[in-house]
Amino acid sequence: MKLYIIVCSPNCPRCGEGSFVFAEELEFINDSHIKVVGYFSFSEDINEYKRLKKQGVEKKTLIIPQGSYQFIEEVEIEP
């Protein structure tokens, strides 16, 4: 399973629930925005993602402008 770890910029008004997003879905809407569906976290540890998912935390859908995230890392994890 692919998982995208998005590192939010400190100035991101839409990422107030966490510094990281574990996105199970990622779509490039245009040259300056991405749409993500996943979990917010203050940790980039994959175990945190697994904990949030296991606890049934609600996924969020968010459209993030290009200047509001620093980078996206794609990782492969076991479902």
Secondary structure by P-SEA (a helix, b strand, c coil): cbbbbbbbccccccccccccccccccccccccbbbbbccccccccaaaaaaaaaaccbbbbbbbccccccbbbbbbbcc
